[in-house]
């Protein structure tokens, strides 16, 4: 585990941290902010925006009959795009419900989520800031893939990046009812 302290983000400290992250390529980078800087994580143009992306520490399916003729939970989990520790969007959850229903095994399926436990920290994804001059398809990037590409030094974008806070979701459960 490596630590690097940055005081009030002077440019020299920021450059040192960038070099350290590039050299070490950690799986996690933690940012601790004082009360005065927490507001930096809120979109000033839309502070009340509805959250649509989370990271979850557990994904499961409940309601599958325990019968040898039924697929095992893991076989059904392989159909889902929601993964433990990955960023998951509202749209991906809806698509996962559709995938479960498309098997023809279930009459009903719905997502259910538990709140994160006390002390669970958000993740941060590096994303290219949206430029009004670009079309939406090229300017929007999945936070988890953007972070991975940035950490690997991949991609042609060399400008500034923005951090997107991805709040934790305790448990994402898909509740199903057999036909």
BELMOHU-V710867 format. One record per run of one state. SS is the DSSP state (~ for helix, > for strand, _ for the rest). FROM is the first residue (numbers start at 1). LEN is the number of residues. If there is no record, write none. Layout:
# BELMOHU-V710867
ss:SS from:FROM len:LEN
ss:SS from:FROM len:LEN
This chain:
# BELMOHU-V710867
ss:_ from:1 len:10
ss:~ from:11 len:14
ss:_ from:25 len:10
ss:~ from:35 len:7
ss:_ from:42 len:11
ss:> from:53 len:4
ss:_ from:57 len:2
ss:> from:59 len:4
ss:_ from:63 len:10
ss:~ from:73 len:5
ss:_ from:78 len:9
ss:> from:87 len:3
ss:~ from:90 len:13
ss:_ from:103 len:3
ss:> from:106 len:9
ss:_ from:115 len:8
ss:> from:123 len:6
ss:_ from:129 len:7
ss:~ from:136 len:4
ss:_ from:140 len:3
ss:~ from:143 len:9
ss:_ from:152 len:9
ss:> from:161 len:9
ss:_ from:170 len:1
ss:> from:171 len:8
ss:_ from:179 len:1
